[in-house]
């Protein structure tokens, strides 16, 4: 599976995926260590909150999931239309979260998303 992690600092999982402009892209296979394959550092006008075109850079990455600290219902619905599942969590450690996903373990739930 290919997962984009919202990470404004390229170190931890950060929230509000719709406003995030930085993503780490990983290939993740069960039983294997995650492999970082790309870092996206998008301009403000390409945050998903701002850009609504069908050709967003995230859509071109063959993602199966987005991992984030928080996302609203509209964001989740929008990603579903692109066949991308959204995983929200309060876990901030990227390696720990990806390991849990690879091993089929549950992640701690994210705090409620508010606008």
N, C-alpha and C positions, 0 to 999 in steps of 0.2 A: 504494500500500500504506500501511497505517497501522501505525506502530511505536511501542511504548512502550519507553522507555529507563529502566532502573533507575538512579536518580541521587539518592543520599541528600543530596547538597549542591547539586543543581540546576545543576551545572557540569560534572561528569565522569561517565563511565560507572562505576558501582560494582557490586560483586559481591553474591553471595548474594541472588538475586532473590526467593527465598521469604520472606526477612526484610525486604526493602526495603519502605518505606512511601511513598517518593517516586518518582514516575515523570513523565517528560516525554513527551508524546504528540505525534508528528509525522505529517504526511502526507508521503509521499515518492514521487515519480514520476521515472522515468528521464529524465535530461537536464534536470531542474529542481532548484532549490535546495530543501532540506527546509523545511517550514513547521511551526513549532511551533504546535499548536492548543490545547494544554491542559497544565496542571500538576496532578498529583494529589499531595496531601499527606494521606495516610490516617492515622487513629489506629492505634496499635499493634495493637489487636484486629482490624484489617482487613488486617494483613500476610497474605500467602497462607500463611505458615507457621502462623498462628493461626486463620484463618478458612477454613472448608471448605464454605460454602454455595454453591448454584448461582447466586447473584445478586451475586457479587463485583463491585465497581465496574470492574475491568479488563475483565471479560467484557461489559460494557455499552458498550464503546468501539469495537466493530467492528474489533478489532486483527487484523492478519495475522501480526505478529511481536512478540516481546519481545527487546530487545537488552540484554545484561547481561555483567558481568565474571565471572559464575559462577552455575551452577545445578546442582542434583542431578538424578539420573535421575527421581525421583518428581515433581519439579517439571516436568520436561520432558514426562513422560507426562501429567500433569494438564493442562498447557496444550494438548497434542495433542488431548485429549478436547474442548477448546473450539475446536479448529481454529486454534490459535495456535502458530506455529513459534518456537522459542527459538534465538537466535543468541548464542553465548558468545564472548568475545574478551578478549584482554589489552590491547587498545587502550582508552585512557581518554578520548581526545578525541572528543566526540560528533560534531562536524562532520566530522572525518576518517572516522569509522566510517560515518556515514550517506552520505557521498560515495562511499565504497568500495562500499557496498551498492547505491546507485543506479547505479553504473557496472559492476556485476557482478564486482567485484574481491574477492578473498579477504581476510579479516581475519586478523590474527595470532591463533593459538589461545589460549584461556583456560588459566590454570593449572588443574591438576586440582582438582576440587571435593571437599572433605572436610568431614565433620560431626564 
